[in-house]
Amino acid sequence: MGFIDEYTAKCMLGPQAKGLDRVGNVFKWDVGKKHHFVVVGELDAVDVEYLREFGELSYHYVGMNNIDFLLKNGVKIEKSKLISYELNVDKIDYKGNKNKTIRNYMNRYKDLSVFDNYKNIDDVNTMVTEWSNTLGDKYFRDFSGKTKYFLANNYHLGCTNLFFYKGEKLVSFGVVSPAKKCYCTYVLGKALAKSYPGLSEFTDMSLYSAVFEKNGPFKINMGKASGGLANYKKKYFNAVEDISYEGKVRF
């Protein structure tokens, strides 16, 4: 189905990003002198002509249909494969022995206070900094700065948002894009899981339940993952791989 929508596109921006522009199905921005873009939907000839103006660009999370379209239009492409995971959530059911662990997590954190937005952006900055210092080194890249930028600019408004507080401390949050035809994307989420084991699962399951309540059964793309993070994302629901590519295009 595709991983990128207008919300996940903006999630890639950081303080150094400039010149955000949308033309047709293309979101384009610059970092320094380098041009970047993602595609929302299917590319057409107008999109290609717009990209041609920039000569060389880096692209992110572009599906094979759009890669083929670029190749047919004479574009030179470098690409590497990315794997994201798509879950088909047809019910929220924690019954049975196999779900004993998630039931424990749901009960453990049920007394956290939940809001549809952060109380103060300082709460986000403090929490994400703690996350980065304790968990960020487990990942190949730490995108916590982009997370702060996304939330500080209120790009999450209009999404399904859950922010969990323990007292006055923000301990986890998650953002899911609005479902279109019962399909949505997990935009971003973080939890202080080292201090609160099982909080990641609790946060994600709470998000699924909130989306399910709005839409009924739905599909959700969980975004790029590998290794232990991929195993976590596939843990509680059957998941299928969604392949996209990143690299450079030259005109």
Secondary structure, 3 states (H helix, E strand, C coil): CCCCCHHHHHCCCCCCEEEEEEECCEEEEEECCEEEEEECCCCCHHHHHHHHCCCEEEEEEECHHHHHHHHHCCCEEEEEEEEEEEEEECCCCCCCHHHHHHHHHHHHCCCCEEECCCCCHHHHHHHHHHHHHHCHHHCCCCCHHHHHHHHHCCCCCCCEEEEEEECCEEEEEEEECCCECCEEEEEEEEECCCCCCCHHHHHHHHHHHHHHHHHCCEEEEEEECCHHHHHHHCCCCCEEEEEEEEEEEEC
